Amino acid sequence: MKNFIQNLPKAELHLHIEGTLEPELMFKLAKKNSIKIPYQNVDDVRKAYEFDSLQPFLDIYYAGASVLITQEDFYDLTWAYLLKCKDQNILHVEIFFDPQTHTSRGVAFGDVVEGISEALNDGHEKLGISSFLIMSFLRHLSEDEAIKTLKESLPYKYFIKGVGLDSSELGNPPSKFQKVFRMAKNAGYKCVAHAGEEGDASYIKEAIELLGVDRIDHGVRCEEDRELMKRLKDEQIPLTMCPLSNLKLKVVGDLKNYNLKKLLEYGLCVTVNSDDPAYFGGYLNENYEAMAKSLNLSKEDMKTISKNSFKASFLDDEDIKKIIYEI
């Protein structure tokens, strides 16, 4: 099965580029940029990667992101991830970036988006990996700050395919961001949102009904609402699920109890993704392997998940058809 997964063409749709910052690169950039981080060495960082919920993870995630300063840093971060994609036969990626994490530290918006985009362009030309960039709003901040970020993005709209919503879910429902998502849609952006990871099924419904999202990031708790399940199936609204992330953050206690197979058999458009792989112990293939082993998935199941990853993408229909034929 491992070789089968390796050879399977795949797309990754739920990946935070800041979450690919491996400890070795973190220390290299901290030294280069004279940034003090609260860890003495790589082993200290790895020991800190034990989380009991989302917030402790976010704390170390933001501490790590502080070493990213220059356009070159964002290029190096993205390029390292794309090399991993090449190794794992990932043909297409749609990656999140969190501009507010960086602009709040005085890093120019343009340096962030141009550094990432330059690497993505090189990834297409040199590695054959297509890509889109999705700008995420931090939901623990205000909608006014999200609107400010949206306006800041418009001169760089050529680089950005869509907007998303991430960070602390509980207490920050999608309804908090209706205005900025409406503005984003009017600007021509695709829309996605994290929902149903910490928050209950009502967060998923709000993301669909109030934000008009094209897909749901996570969506693990959709089973709590039978009507919602039917809508997800009938409308084929994709779920970008992240098994190792959900295990690491205690969303699920054991992957043998993970509901991905059940949702797949029900007919939902389920995809598998790595979320923040540097922190959660595995990139995309490791997530596929964990699902195959824990849920006894077949090769046909793996092919369905792979096909779903392209169907759920923002690629043109013709490109999707070609890749599905290849699968």
N, C-alpha and C positions, 0 to 999 in steps of 0.2 A: 504493500500500500504506500509506503514511503516513496518509492520510485515513481509510482503512479501519480502521486500528488506533485512530486517534483516536476514531472513532464507535463502536467496539466496546465494549459494556459489559464491565467487568472487575472482578475482586476481587484484592486484594493480601493475601497470607497470610504473607509473610516480610519483615518490615520492622521494624527496630530504631529506635524513635523517637529515641533519642540519635544515631543515624546519619543523621538528617535535619538536623542542626545545621549550617547553612551558615555560612561564615566571617564574613559580615556580621553575622549574629545572634550568633555567638560573641563578636565584639568588642564589640557593643552590650551584651551581658549582662556581659561581663568588666568593662566600664567602670562599669555600673550597680552591680555587686556588689563592686567594688574587688578583683577577682581578677587576679592576675598570671599571664599565660600566656606560654609560651616562643616567642612569635612577635611580630614588630614590626608587621605589617600583614596585610591579607587576602592579598596576593601571597605573603608568606612561608608562610602556611598552605597555599595551593594548591601551592606548590613542594614542600611536605612530603608531598603526596599521591602519592608514588611509592613503592610498597611491593614488596618481593621475597618476602613471605610474610605469614602472618596476624599474627604477633606485632608487627612494626613498625606495622602498621595499628592494632592494639589499643592500642599506646602512645599514639598521637596521639588515638585515640578517647577514651580515659580522660582525657587532658589537656583535650580539648574539653569533656567532660561536667562538668568542675570548675566551669564558669561557671554551671551550673544550681543555683540555691539556693532560690528561693522558689516557692510554688504558682503564682504568676503566670508565672514563667519556664517552667514545664512546660506551662502553658496556651499560652503564646505559641509554644513549640516545636511543640506538637501542632497548633495552629491553622494555622501556616504550612504544615505538611505537608498538612492537609486541603484547603487552598486549592489546592495543587498537584493533589490528587486530583480536585477539581472540574474543573480545567482539562483533566485527562486522561481524563475520563469513567470514573472508578473509583467504583463504586457501593457497594462494601463493603470494609472493611479489618479485618484482625486483626493488631494491632501488639504487638510485644514491648517490654517495658521492663525495665531491670536495677536493681531496688531496691538491691541490695548496693553498686552503684557510687556510690550517693548516701547511703545510711544510714551507710556507712563514713566519710563526710565530715561526719557530724553533721546531715544533712538528714533531717527527719522523714518516715517512711514515708507518713504521711497526706498531707503536702504534695505528694509525688510523685504518688501515685495519684489524689488529688482534683483536682490541676491538670490531669493528662492527661484524666481522665474528664469534667471539666467541658467541655473542648474537644470531646471526642467527642460529648457530648450536644448541644452547640451545632452540631456538624457534622451531626448527624441532623436537628435542627430547622430549621436555616437552609440547609443545603446538600444535604439528602436523602441523606447518606452513612451507611449503617449500619456498626456496628463492634463488635468485641470486643477485650478487653485480655488479653494473655498475659504473666504474670510469669516471667521467666527467672532460673534459678540460674546463677551464675558457676562453671563447672566447674573452674577453677584453684584455687578455694577448697575447703574441706572440706565433707563431707556434713553435719557437725554445724552448720556455718554456714548451709547451705541449709535445714536443718530449723528453725533459729531464724527464718529469713526466712519460711518457710511459716507458722509459728505467728503471726508478726507480721502476716501478710496476712489472717488469718481474720476480724478485725473489719471488713475492707474487702472481704469476699468478694462482696458485691453488685456490685462494680465489675469483678471479675476472672473471666474465663471459664476460663482454664487456666494451666498452668505449662509452661515450656520449659527448655532446657539450652543454654547458649552459651559463648562465650569459647574459650580455648586447648584444642583438641581432643586433640592428641597427648599421651599420658601421662595423660589424664583420661577413660578410657572410660566409657560409660554404666553399666557394672556398679558403678562407684564410688557411684552415686546410687540404688540399688534401694530403700532404705528410705524416702527422702524422696518418691520417686515413688509408692510404695505408700500412704504417708500422704496424698499429694495426691489420689490416686484416691478414697480413703476419704472425703475431705473434699468430693468431688463435682466436682473440677477435671478438665477435659480435659487430655490430656498430649501434648506434642510434644517433639522433641529434635533438635538439630543432630547430624548424623552423616554420615560419608562425604564430608567436605570435605577436611580434612587426613588424618583417620584412614581406614583401609582398610575394606573391606566388612564386616569383623567388627564394627565399631562400629555399623553399621546393624542387623545381626542382633541385637546386644545391646540396642539401643534398642527393637526390636520385642519380643524375647522376654523381656527382663529388666525393662524399664520399661513395657511395654504401651502404647506410644505410638499415637496416632490417626493421625499422619502423620510423615514424615521431612523435616527441613529440610536442604536440599542433596541428599545422596544420590548425588552425581556418580559415586562409585566402586562403585556397586551392580553394575556389569558384571563385576566381578572374581569374582563368585560366581553361577554359573548357577542353583543351587537358590534362592538369594535372589531372583534376577530372576523366577523362576517364581512365588514366593510373593507378591512385590509385584504381579505381574499378576493372579494368581488372587484375591487379597484386595483388590485395588485400593487398596493403601496409598499415599496420595499422596506425591509428592516436590515440595517447594517449591524449585525450582531458581532460581539467581541468576546469570545469564550474565555481566554486566559485573563483578560482584563476583569471580567465579571467574577472569575474565581479569585483573583488576587485582591480585589476590593470587597470580597465577601458578599457580592450580590447573590452568589450561589455558593453553597458549602462544598459541593462535590459535583464535578462535571458529569458524573453518571446520572445526576438528577437535572441536568440542564435541559431546557425545553426546546432546543433547536430542532431536534428530530420530530417532535410532536407538531411543531409549527410547520415544518417542511411537509409532513404527511397530510396536514390539514389543507395544504395548498397555498401557503403564504410564500411570497417572494423573499426568501431568507438568504442573506449573504454572510460570509465569514470574513472577519477583518482583525487587525492586530491592535488598533487603538493607539497605545503608547508602548511600543515593543521593548524599548530600552529599559522600561520600568517593570514590565509585566512578564518577562521571561520568555519571550518568543515573538518572532516575526510571523508573516502570513502562513508559511508552510507549517510552522509549529502549531499554529491554531487549527489548521486543517487536520494535522496528525492527531492532535488532542481530541478533536471531535470524532474522528474515525475510530480511535481506540476506546474512548469513553462511552460512545453511543452505538458502537458496532455498526457504523455506517458502511454501506457498500460502495463500490466504485461508481455505480449508477447515481447514488446519492451525491458523491463527490462531483460528478459531472453536472448534476442539476445545480448544485451550489455554485460551481464555476460559471455555468451559463447564466444563472441569476445575477452574478456579479457584473456581467456585461449588460444584461437587460436593464439592470437598475442604474447603470451609469448614464452620464450625460453625452455619451458618444452619439454620432448620427446613426440612424436606423440601418443604413447600408453597411457601416463599419461593424455594427453589432451582429448583423446577419452573417457577415463573412467570418467573424471569429467563432460564432456559435457553430457554423458549418465545420470549422476546423476542429472544434472540440468533439 
